[in-house]
Amino acid sequence: MKHAKRLVLTTTAVATAAAGLFLGTTAGNAGATEPASAAAAVKAPAAPAALAVPDGNKLTGVFAAHGVQTYTCTDGAWKFLEPAATLSDKRGRTVALHSRGPVWVSTVDGSAVNASAIANSPKTGTIPELLLQATATRGTGAFADVSYIQRLNTTGGVAPTTACTGTEQVGVQYTATYAFYKPAK
């Protein structure tokens, strides 16, 4: 049953991304993202001091994310399993998928970045804000050479507080802003 739920979540995320690309193409945008220079001109969202990106890195993209934080029942308690979210540009076009790893994959150019959380800032009633450091990248597009990612402005996504049984899974809606940084050259 848990594999079926994961499949539904992943299928939903992929379908949303495909719809975003289709709509972008039919509107004459061909799924294009903002040029790197325009993305760099975007102001970084406010972040707690604990999540500051080290000097020598520059902002290259800021995207809104909507999705779910998936939890699975383990020994009678809810444990985090994986995220499943779509990231959109400022015009609302889907530009990336976010999933277990964590990994972000561009739906525009296929580039990807894996990362690991190195700092967090708890927020009441929502999942914490995070600073993540890239552990691997692939491709030559938007996520090539990403060094750091901030997860900011989080809402929702908190694990249920109720007891659970068996191998149940639940997806809890969340939103966030993801800011991507690359080394300054």
N, C-alpha and C positions, 0 to 999 in steps of 0.2 A: 504494500500500500504506500509506503513512504517513497518508493521509486516512482510510483505513478504521480504523486503530488509534486515531486521534484521535476518530473517531465512536464507537468502542466505549467509550473512556474517558468521553466526554461522556455517552453514553447510560447508562452505568453510574451516573454521578453523579446524573443526573436521575432514574433509576429508584429509586435509594436515597432521594433526597429525596421523591419521590412516595410511596414506601412509608412513610416516616416521617410524612408528613402524613396518609396513610390510617390508619395505626395510631393517631396522635394523635386523629383524628376518631372512630374507632371506640371509643377508650377514653374518650370524652367530653371530651377536651381541646380539640377543634377546632383543634389546631395552635397553640394560644396560647403565647406566650413569656412569660417572667417580666416583670412590670411594670417600668418604668424605675426606679422607686424601689427595687425588690428587686434589680435588676441593679447599681445604684449601691452597694448595701450589700455586694456581693460584694467580697472583698479581691483586689486585683490580684496576679497571680503575681509572684514575685521576678524582677527584671530587672537585667542588668548596667548600671552607671552610664552607659555609652555609649548605652544605649537608653532613657534616661529621657524621659518625656513632659514637654514644657515646662509650667511653671506656667500656671494659667489653664484647664486642661482637667480634666475629671472622667471617671472610669471609668463606662461605661454598659452594658458587657456583656463576659462572658468565655465563650468557647466552645471546646470540644475539636474538633480537626479530624483526619480520617482521609482519606487519599487517595494520590495519586501525584504525583511530580515527573517530568514527561515530558522526555526528552532525545532529540535527533535527531543523526544522524551528519552532520557537516560537515567536509569535508577530512580524513577519517580519525580525527576526534576527536569525543567526545560533547559537545554544546552544549545548554544548557538551552533548552527550548521553552516549556513552560507547566505550571502546576499544575492539578490537577483533584481537588477535595476537597469533602467535606461537613462542615459544622459542626453540632455538636449542643449542646443545652443540658445543664444538669446532670442532667436526667432521661433523657438519651439521645435526645431528640426532635430530628430534623433541623430546623434553623432557617435554614440558608443554604447556598449553593453558592459555591465559590471557583474561579475560572478565570483564563485569560489576561487580562492587562490591567496588573497584576492587578486583579480586580474581585471583590467579594463581593455576592451578590444574596440578599435574604431570600426564603425559600420561604413565609413566612407573610404578608408584606404587600407584597412586590414592590420595596421600597426597595433602593437599591444604593449602593455606594461604590467608586470607583476610587482607587488610591493609587500612590505611587512610593517606593521605598526611599530613606531619607536617612541611615541608619546601620546597621552590622551588627556582630555580635559572633560571631566564628568559634567553633565547637565541634568538637572532635575526633570523627571518625566519623559526623558528621551534618551536615545543612545548617545554615548559620548562623542565629542568632536575628537578627531585624530590627526596626527602627523604620521605619514607613512613614508618610508624610504624605498626607492625602487630596488628590486633584487634582480630583475632581468627586463630587457626590452627586446622587441623584434620589429622588423620593418623599417621603412624610411619615412613614414608619415607623421601624423600628429603626435603619436606617443613614442616615437623614436627618441632615445636619449633622455627621457624623463628621469629626473633625479629624485624629486619629492612630490608628494600629493598631500593636500590638506582636505579633510572631510569636515566641513563647517556648516553652521546654520541647520543643525539636525532637528527633525521633528519625528516623533513616533519611534517605531521599531523595537520597543522594549519587550523583552520576553514576558509571557504571561506569568502571573504570580500564583496561579492555581496549580494544584497537583496534576500529574498526568500518569497515564498507565501505558504499558506496552511500548510500541514504537511509533506512537502518534507523532505527527509533524504539524506545525502551524506556521503560516506566513503572516507577519505583522507589518502593515504598511508603514513606510518611512519616506521622508524626503531629506535631501541634503544638498549642499553646494560643494562640488569638488573643484579644487584649484590645482593645476598642474604646473610644475616648475622644471626647467632645464638649466644645466650649467650656463652661466653667462660666458660669452666668448670674448 
